């Protein structure tokens, strides 16, 4: 039995989980509504303040999907009740970021600015303080969406190991390399 899949999902107060005939799980809460289609082989049952995910047999594909769908439903429940927050830090001289609504404008040392339009489900805030690295703060109920957006932003300038410049998560430790030796 899957260690993750057999764990029940606790449903907090103010959150409702419904499963319709097409095996689509919908989670509603104070932060929004999320839905996920579940493979027909996996069954999802809601009883009281818990949700259980079960599989019909121990075939390899069913074992893999069992833990996957339990984790996806758990992430939706946490997202609509608490939400997810990611903080990205721009490390480098002259690296800047501004936002007008959900439009982000980056200055990352290229000859041109980079614009990124974010979906309306994501709330964004930018901070630029003197003698501090600029920050991009993203908040959303959808863990998968916010992770994808963070990966896209990070791909504009990945952290490099010699000077540590680039876009990184706040608190992330970049493995540094020594570089060339000074002389012979």
N, C-alpha and C positions, 0 to 999 in steps of 0.2 A: 504494500500500500504506500502511496506517495506521502512523504512526511508533510509536505506543504498542502497537498490536495485534501488530506483527511481533516485538517484543522477547520473548525467552523469559523465563519466570518461574523464577527459581532457587529450588529447594526445599532449605531447610537441613536439617541432620541432626536427626532426631527428629520430623520432620513427614512425614506421608503424605498423598498426594493420590490420590483414586480417582474414576473416572468410571463411572457405571452405565449400564444400557441406556436409561433414560429421559432421558439427558443431564443428570443431576444430579451436580454436582461436590461431593465431600465432602472437607474438609481436617481432619485430626486432628493435634493437637500437644500440647505440655505445658500450654498455657493453656486448652485446650478443643477442642470440635468445632464446625465451621461447615459449612453446606451452601448451595448456590446452584443453582437450576434455570437451565439455559442453553438459549437458543433452539435448536430443532433444526437451523436453517441453519448455526449455528456449530459447528465441531468442536473438541474439546479432546483432546489426546493427551499422555500422560505417558510420557517416556522417560528413565529414570535419575533424575538430580537436576535435571531441567528439565521444564517444562510448556509446550507450545506451543498457541496458539489460532489457528485458521485459518478463513477464510471461503471460500465456494464461488465467488463472482464479485464484480464491482465495482459491484453495485447500491447505491444510496444507503443503503437500510435496512441492508444487510449490512455496509457500511463503518462505519456508526454503531455497530452492535452489536459489531463486532470489537474496537474499542478499549474499549468499555464492559465487556464480559465479561472481557477481559484485566485491566483495572484492578480489577474486583470480585474476581477470583481472587487477584490479587497482594495486595490488602488482606486477604483471608482468611488467606493464608500468613503475612504479617507479623503479623497479629493473634494467631494461635495460637502463634507462636514468640516474639514479643516483647511483644505487647499494645499497647494504646493508652491514653494518659493525657491527660486534659484538666483544667486548673485554672481555676476560675471565681472571680472576686474580687468581693465586695460592697462598693461604694463608696457611703457615705452615713452620716449620723449616725443611730445607733440601728438600723442594718441588722444583723441577726443571723441565724445559721443553726445548727441543731442536728440531730443524727441519732440515732435509736434503730434500729440495724440498717440496713435499707434504706428507712426512713421519714425523709424530710427535713421539717423544720419551719422555715419562713422567717418573719422579722419584717421587713417591707419598708416600713414607714411607713403601711400600710393600717390600718383599724380592726380587722382580724381577721388571725390567722396563716394562712399558706398551707402546706398539707400536700401532699407529693408522694411517692407510693410508687414506688420504683424496682424494675425487674425483677431477679430473682436473678442474672442474668449480669453485673450491674454491681456493682463494689465501690465503696463511697463512704466518704470520710473528711472530717471538717470540722475546721478549725483556727481558733481564736479566741484571738489573743494581744493583750496590752495594747498600745495605740498602733499596731496593725496592722489592716489590713482583714481581715474574716473570709474564709476560703477554703473552697471546696468542691472536693475532689479526687476525680475519677471515673476508674476504671480498668476496662477491658473488652477482650475479644478482638474484639468486633464493632465496627468503625469506624462503620458506618451507625447502629447503635443508640446508641452513645455521642454521636454528633453530634446525633441527634434529641433526646436527653435534654438536652444542653447548650442546644439551641435552645429547648426548652420552659422550662427554668429561666430563661434569659435573657429570655424573653417576659414574665415576671412584672414586671420593671422594666428596660426597655431603657436603655442609657446615654444621657443627654441631653447636648446640646452646650454648655449654658451653665455648669453647675457640674460636670459630669462624673459626676453621681450615677447609680447603677444597677448592674446586674450585667454585668460584662465579663470577657473572657478575660484571664488574667494576661499582662502584656506588651503587650496591645492598646493602641494609641494612638487616643484619641478626638479627632476634630477639634473644636476649641473655637470658639465664637462670642463676639463681644465683648459683646453685649447692648445695652441702651439706653445712650445717652450720658448723662453725669452732669448736664449742664445746657446752657443755651443760650449 
